[in-house]
């Protein structure tokens, strides 16, 4: 009867134990210890498994006895070696005690196997015994990346096919552990169907999940409740889909937080319900990010830059990013446009795009127009150039229509700066 992988260690242990006991009895005939490791290197032709285990147990016992006794001199060593070669039983002619060693019966019951002591993992076994053991392939060590687990996880395989970036998730060990524990059919599929119903396309699922992998730990009913809240505030399905795409963490926040954020912007900016809704649709990160940059920028516009409240309203509804822009960038841009280019507040308010443009681009074009004698930004005078055209059009159109020069002349001028 073939033994299972679980029964094999106990079977080997039983053989080893029985052989060791019989070997101990035999050694009583040999009172003098000897260096038995020489015998272990001798040729052992056609040795049966029982005799092999017997002699193996005998060698173990004799070696132990050797180290417990005093070490002999060179002459004693030769005498012991000679005595050992005479006294040890021959392999082909087993001794009397060897012939009476009972053979091990492999037909052990499961109960008897359970009573056997565990076998040491360092115990060697034969090739025939080893090939009968079936083991599952080991998982990679925890120091490897998630990609090393893809072959072992159906969930990871399907997420990769969706376009999920595992390198982004593995930066967060708690998220990686979460994905390895989830079942695709039971835990993942329902979230994917929910996002599809929400309006996300197949090619948008991967980028979304690469950022908000924590959505798999959310309760599906809570997600539906948050969508229902947005719908109650007259956000259309297209609006909600756009907000979720641009702010993947939006649905991870509670209804109370979403309601508080909408109320904050409506009250702080004194906007109507419709303008508040349009503001967060264009920049949904206002509902998920920190409010500190928003509060700080509001003070900067009012106290440092000198804009009136209605002017701030107009600018932020045109360019919502002005609410979260870097404070230093805002002040540097305003200083150059207002103090160097001499453009007053009311004109800046009409063209707030200048705050959403890189300052070096504004400087380069203004300096080129100044070099050509065409830097005229007053709408009451001829050859007026609006801030909108100054910052928004490509270089080729800027050169041909605004500067009345070639692109090559513009590039040569920039090299002189």
C-alpha positions as CSV (number, residue, x, y, z in Angstrom):
1,X,0.0,0.0,0.0
2,X,1.5,3.4,-1.0
3,X,1.9,5.9,1.8
4,X,0.7,9.5,1.5
5,X,3.0,12.5,1.9
6,X,1.7,13.0,5.5
7,X,2.3,9.3,6.5
8,X,5.8,9.0,5.0
9,X,7.7,10.9,7.8
10,X,6.1,8.7,10.5
11,X,6.9,5.5,8.6
12,X,10.5,6.5,8.3
13,X,10.7,7.4,11.9
14,X,9.3,4.0,12.9
15,X,11.9,2.2,10.8
16,X,14.7,4.3,12.3
17,X,13.5,3.7,15.9
18,X,13.2,-0.1,15.5
19,X,16.6,-0.4,13.8
20,X,18.3,1.7,16.4
21,X,17.0,-0.5,19.2
22,X,18.2,-3.7,17.6
23,X,21.6,-2.1,16.8
24,X,22.0,-1.2,20.4
25,X,21.4,-4.8,21.4
26,X,24.0,-6.0,19.0
27,X,26.7,-3.6,20.2
28,X,26.7,-5.3,23.6
29,X,28.9,-8.0,22.0
30,X,31.5,-5.4,21.2
31,X,32.8,-3.7,24.4
32,X,35.6,-1.8,22.8
33,X,34.8,1.4,20.9
34,X,36.3,2.0,17.5
35,X,36.3,4.8,14.9
36,X,33.4,3.6,12.9
37,X,33.5,6.4,10.3
38,X,36.1,4.4,8.3
39,X,33.5,1.7,7.9
40,X,31.0,4.1,6.5
41,X,33.2,4.7,3.5
42,X,33.6,1.0,2.7
43,X,31.9,-0.5,-0.2
44,X,28.4,-1.8,0.7
45,X,27.2,-4.1,-2.1
46,X,23.6,-5.1,-2.4
47,X,22.5,-4.0,1.0
48,X,18.9,-4.4,1.9
49,X,16.9,-1.4,3.4
50,X,16.7,-3.2,6.9
51,X,20.4,-4.0,7.0
52,X,21.3,-0.5,5.9
53,X,19.2,1.1,8.6
54,X,20.6,-1.4,11.1
55,X,24.2,-0.6,10.3
56,X,23.4,3.2,10.2
57,X,21.9,3.0,13.7
58,X,25.0,1.0,14.8
59,X,27.4,3.6,13.5
60,X,25.5,6.3,15.3
61,X,25.7,4.5,18.5
62,X,29.4,3.6,18.2
63,X,30.4,7.1,17.2
64,X,28.6,8.5,20.3
65,X,30.4,6.0,22.5
66,X,33.7,7.0,21.0
67,X,33.3,10.7,21.9
68,X,32.3,9.7,25.4
69,X,35.5,7.7,26.1
70,X,39.1,8.8,26.1
71,X,40.8,9.1,22.7
72,X,43.3,6.3,22.1
73,X,46.9,6.6,20.9
74,X,48.1,5.7,17.4
75,X,48.9,2.1,18.4
76,X,45.6,1.8,20.2
77,X,43.8,3.1,17.1
78,X,45.3,0.4,14.9
79,X,44.4,-2.2,17.5
80,X,40.8,-0.9,17.6
81,X,40.5,-0.8,13.9
82,X,41.7,-4.3,13.6
83,X,39.4,-5.5,16.2
84,X,36.5,-3.7,14.6
85,X,37.2,-5.1,11.1
86,X,37.2,-8.6,12.7
87,X,34.1,-8.2,14.9
88,X,31.7,-6.3,12.6
89,X,29.2,-8.5,10.8
90,X,29.7,-9.0,7.1
91,X,27.1,-7.7,4.8
92,X,26.8,-10.9,2.8
93,X,26.9,-13.0,6.0
94,X,24.7,-11.4,8.5
95,X,25.2,-12.2,12.2
96,X,22.7,-14.2,14.2
97,X,21.2,-11.2,15.8
98,X,20.9,-9.5,12.4
99,X,19.0,-12.5,11.0
100,X,16.4,-12.2,13.8
101,X,15.7,-8.5,13.2
102,X,11.9,-8.3,12.5
103,X,11.0,-6.6,9.2
104,X,8.8,-3.5,9.3
105,X,5.3,-4.1,8.2
106,X,4.2,-1.2,5.9
107,X,0.5,-1.9,6.6
108,X,0.3,0.4,9.5
109,X,-3.1,1.9,10.4
110,X,-3.6,5.7,10.5
111,X,-4.0,5.5,14.3
112,X,-0.6,3.8,14.7
113,X,1.0,6.4,12.4
114,X,-0.5,9.2,14.5
115,X,1.2,7.8,17.6
116,X,4.7,7.9,16.1
117,X,7.0,10.7,17.2
118,X,7.8,13.3,14.5
119,X,10.9,12.8,12.3
120,X,13.7,15.3,12.1
121,X,13.6,17.3,8.9
122,X,17.4,16.6,8.5
123,X,16.8,12.9,8.3
124,X,18.0,11.7,4.8
125,X,15.7,9.4,2.7
126,X,16.3,7.4,-0.5
127,X,15.4,8.6,-4.0
128,X,12.6,6.1,-4.3
129,X,11.0,7.4,-1.1
130,X,11.6,11.1,-2.1
131,X,9.8,10.8,-5.5
132,X,6.6,9.6,-3.7
133,X,6.3,12.9,-1.8
134,X,4.1,15.5,-3.6
135,X,4.5,19.1,-2.4
136,X,2.9,22.3,-3.6
137,X,5.2,24.9,-5.2
138,X,6.3,27.4,-2.6
139,X,5.2,31.0,-2.6
140,X,8.0,33.6,-3.2
141,X,9.6,35.2,-0.1
142,X,7.9,38.3,1.2
143,X,10.8,40.4,0.1
144,X,9.8,40.0,-3.6
145,X,7.5,42.2,-5.5
146,X,3.8,41.5,-6.3
147,X,4.8,40.4,-9.8
148,X,6.4,37.3,-8.2
149,X,3.0,36.3,-6.8
150,X,1.1,36.7,-10.1
151,X,1.6,33.0,-11.1
152,X,0.0,32.0,-7.7
153,X,-2.9,34.3,-7.6
154,X,-5.9,34.4,-10.0
155,X,-6.9,37.8,-8.6
156,X,-3.6,39.4,-9.5
157,X,-3.6,37.8,-12.9
158,X,-7.0,39.3,-13.8
159,X,-6.1,42.7,-12.3
160,X,-3.0,42.8,-14.5
161,X,-5.1,42.1,-17.6
162,X,-7.3,45.1,-16.6
163,X,-4.2,47.3,-16.6
164,X,-3.7,47.6,-12.9
165,X,-0.1,48.9,-12.1
166,X,1.1,46.4,-9.4
167,X,4.3,48.5,-8.9
168,X,2.2,51.3,-7.4
169,X,0.3,49.0,-5.1
170,X,3.3,47.1,-3.8
171,X,4.6,50.3,-2.3
172,X,1.9,49.9,0.3
173,X,2.3,46.5,2.1
174,X,-1.2,46.6,3.6
175,X,-2.7,47.0,0.1
176,X,-0.6,44.2,-1.3
177,X,-1.7,41.9,1.5
178,X,-5.3,42.8,0.9
179,X,-5.2,41.9,-2.7
180,X,-3.5,38.6,-2.0
181,X,-6.4,37.6,0.4
182,X,-9.2,38.7,-1.9
183,X,-11.1,36.3,-4.2
184,X,-11.8,37.7,-7.7
185,X,-15.3,36.3,-8.1
186,X,-16.4,37.0,-4.6
187,X,-14.7,40.3,-3.8
188,X,-13.5,42.0,-6.9
189,X,-16.1,41.3,-9.6
190,X,-18.9,43.1,-7.9
191,X,-16.8,46.3,-7.5
192,X,-15.8,46.2,-11.2
193,X,-19.5,45.9,-12.2
194,X,-20.4,48.8,-10.0
195,X,-17.7,51.0,-11.6
196,X,-18.9,49.9,-15.1
197,X,-22.5,50.9,-14.2
198,X,-21.2,54.2,-12.9
199,X,-19.8,55.0,-16.4
200,X,-16.1,54.0,-16.3
201,X,-14.8,52.4,-19.5
202,X,-12.8,49.2,-19.6
203,X,-9.6,51.1,-20.4
204,X,-10.2,53.4,-17.4
205,X,-10.6,50.7,-14.8
206,X,-6.8,49.9,-14.6
207,X,-5.7,53.5,-13.9
208,X,-8.5,54.0,-11.5
209,X,-7.7,50.8,-9.4
210,X,-4.0,51.6,-9.5
211,X,-4.7,54.7,-7.5
212,X,-7.7,53.7,-5.4
213,X,-7.0,50.0,-4.7
214,X,-8.6,50.5,-1.3
215,X,-12.0,50.5,-2.9
216,X,-12.0,46.7,-2.6
217,X,-12.2,47.1,1.1
218,X,-15.3,49.3,0.9
219,X,-18.8,48.0,1.4
220,X,-20.8,48.0,-1.9
221,X,-23.9,49.4,-0.2
222,X,-21.9,52.3,1.1
223,X,-20.6,53.1,-2.4
224,X,-24.1,53.1,-3.8
225,X,-25.3,55.4,-1.0
226,X,-22.6,58.0,-1.8
227,X,-23.6,57.9,-5.5
228,X,-27.2,58.3,-4.5
229,X,-26.3,61.4,-2.4
230,X,-24.6,63.0,-5.4
231,X,-27.6,62.3,-7.6
232,X,-29.8,63.9,-4.9
233,X,-27.7,67.1,-5.4
234,X,-28.5,67.1,-9.1
235,X,-25.2,65.8,-10.3
236,X,-25.9,64.0,-13.6
237,X,-24.6,60.5,-14.3
238,X,-22.0,61.9,-16.7
239,X,-20.9,64.4,-14.0
240,X,-20.4,61.7,-11.4
241,X,-18.5,59.5,-13.9
242,X,-16.2,62.4,-14.7
243,X,-15.7,63.2,-11.0
244,X,-14.8,59.6,-10.2
245,X,-12.3,59.4,-13.1
246,X,-10.5,62.6,-12.1
247,X,-10.7,62.0,-8.3
248,X,-10.5,58.2,-7.8
249,X,-10.8,58.5,-4.0
250,X,-14.1,60.5,-4.2
251,X,-16.3,57.5,-3.4
252,X,-14.1,56.4,-0.5
253,X,-15.4,59.4,1.5
254,X,-18.6,59.3,3.6
255,X,-21.7,61.2,2.7
256,X,-21.1,63.5,5.7
257,X,-17.7,64.6,4.3
258,X,-19.0,65.2,0.8
259,X,-21.9,67.2,2.2
260,X,-19.6,69.3,4.4
261,X,-17.2,70.0,1.5
262,X,-20.0,71.2,-0.8
263,X,-21.3,73.4,2.0
264,X,-17.9,74.9,2.6
265,X,-17.3,76.0,-1.0
266,X,-20.8,77.3,-1.3
267,X,-20.5,79.4,1.9
268,X,-16.8,80.5,1.6
269,X,-17.1,81.7,-2.0
270,X,-20.7,82.7,-1.7
271,X,-21.7,80.8,-4.8
272,X,-25.0,79.6,-6.0
273,X,-25.9,75.9,-5.9
274,X,-25.3,75.5,-9.6
275,X,-21.9,77.3,-9.6
276,X,-20.8,75.2,-6.7
277,X,-21.8,72.1,-8.5
278,X,-20.0,73.2,-11.7
279,X,-16.9,74.1,-9.6
280,X,-16.5,70.6,-8.1
281,X,-17.3,68.8,-11.4
282,X,-14.4,70.7,-13.0
283,X,-12.1,70.0,-10.1
284,X,-13.4,67.1,-8.0
285,X,-10.2,67.0,-6.0
286,X,-11.7,69.9,-4.0
287,X,-13.9,67.3,-2.3
288,X,-11.1,64.9,-1.5
289,X,-8.0,67.0,-0.8
290,X,-7.0,69.2,2.1
291,X,-8.8,72.5,2.7
292,X,-5.7,74.2,4.1
293,X,-4.3,75.3,0.7
294,X,-7.7,76.6,-0.3
295,X,-8.0,78.7,2.9
296,X,-4.5,80.0,2.5
297,X,-5.0,81.0,-1.2
298,X,-8.2,82.8,-0.4
299,X,-6.2,85.0,2.1
300,X,-3.4,85.5,-0.4
301,X,-5.8,86.8,-3.1
302,X,-7.6,89.1,-0.7
303,X,-4.9,90.4,1.6
304,X,-1.6,90.1,-0.4
305,X,-2.7,90.5,-4.0
306,X,-5.5,93.0,-3.3
307,X,-8.4,91.3,-5.2
308,X,-12.0,92.0,-4.1
309,X,-14.3,89.2,-3.1
310,X,-16.4,89.3,-6.4
311,X,-13.1,89.3,-8.4
312,X,-12.0,86.2,-6.6
313,X,-15.3,84.5,-7.3
314,X,-15.0,85.2,-11.0
315,X,-11.4,83.9,-11.2
316,X,-11.8,80.7,-9.3
317,X,-15.0,79.7,-11.2
318,X,-13.1,80.3,-14.5
319,X,-9.9,78.5,-13.3
320,X,-10.7,76.3,-10.3
321,X,-7.0,75.2,-10.0
322,X,-6.4,78.7,-8.6
323,X,-7.8,77.4,-5.3
324,X,-5.1,74.8,-4.9
325,X,-2.2,76.4,-6.7
326,X,1.2,76.9,-5.1
327,X,1.2,80.1,-3.1
328,X,4.7,81.1,-4.2
329,X,3.8,80.6,-7.9
330,X,0.7,82.8,-7.4
331,X,2.6,85.7,-5.9
332,X,5.5,85.5,-8.3
333,X,3.1,85.5,-11.3
334,X,1.0,88.4,-10.0
335,X,4.1,90.4,-9.2
336,X,5.5,90.1,-12.7
337,X,2.3,90.7,-14.5
338,X,1.1,93.5,-12.4
339,X,4.4,95.3,-11.5
340,X,6.6,94.5,-14.5
341,X,4.1,94.4,-17.3
342,X,1.9,97.1,-15.6
343,X,-1.4,95.2,-16.1
344,X,-4.1,96.4,-13.6
345,X,-6.3,94.1,-11.4
346,X,-9.4,94.4,-13.5
347,X,-7.7,93.2,-16.6
348,X,-6.0,90.3,-14.8
349,X,-9.5,89.3,-13.5
350,X,-10.7,89.0,-17.0
351,X,-7.8,86.7,-18.0
352,X,-7.1,84.5,-15.0
353,X,-5.5,82.0,-17.3
354,X,-2.2,83.8,-16.6
355,X,-2.1,82.1,-13.2
356,X,-2.4,78.7,-14.8
357,X,0.6,79.4,-17.1
358,X,4.3,78.8,-16.4
359,X,5.9,82.1,-15.5
360,X,9.0,81.6,-17.7
361,X,6.8,81.4,-20.7
362,X,5.1,84.8,-19.8
363,X,8.5,86.4,-19.3
364,X,9.9,85.1,-22.6
365,X,7.0,86.4,-24.7
366,X,6.8,89.7,-22.9
367,X,10.6,90.3,-23.3
368,X,10.3,89.4,-27.1
369,X,7.4,91.9,-27.5
370,X,9.3,94.5,-25.6
371,X,12.4,94.0,-27.9
372,X,10.1,94.4,-30.9
373,X,8.3,97.4,-29.4
374,X,4.9,95.7,-29.4
375,X,4.4,95.1,-25.6
376,X,1.0,97.0,-25.4
377,X,-1.5,95.6,-23.0
378,X,-3.9,98.5,-22.6
379,X,-7.3,97.8,-24.4
380,X,-7.9,101.5,-24.8
381,X,-4.8,101.9,-27.1
382,X,-4.0,100.5,-30.6
383,X,-2.2,97.3,-31.2
384,X,-3.6,95.9,-27.9
385,X,-2.5,92.4,-26.9
386,X,-4.7,90.5,-24.5
387,X,-3.3,88.3,-21.8
388,X,-5.4,85.4,-23.1
389,X,-3.5,85.4,-26.5
390,X,-0.2,86.1,-24.8
391,X,-0.3,82.9,-22.7
392,X,-2.6,80.4,-24.5
393,X,-1.6,80.3,-28.2
394,X,1.3,78.2,-29.7
395,X,4.6,79.8,-30.5
396,X,4.0,79.7,-34.3
397,X,0.7,81.6,-34.0
398,X,2.2,84.0,-31.4
399,X,5.1,84.9,-33.7
400,X,3.0,85.3,-36.8
401,X,-0.1,87.1,-35.4
402,X,1.1,88.8,-32.3
403,X,4.8,89.5,-32.7
404,X,4.7,89.8,-36.5
405,X,8.0,87.9,-36.7
406,X,9.3,84.5,-37.6
407,X,9.7,81.6,-35.3
408,X,13.4,81.5,-36.1
409,X,13.8,85.1,-34.9
410,X,12.0,84.2,-31.7
411,X,14.2,81.2,-31.1
412,X,17.4,83.3,-31.8
413,X,16.1,85.9,-29.3
414,X,15.6,83.3,-26.6
415,X,19.2,82.2,-26.9
416,X,20.3,85.6,-25.9
417,X,18.4,85.5,-22.6
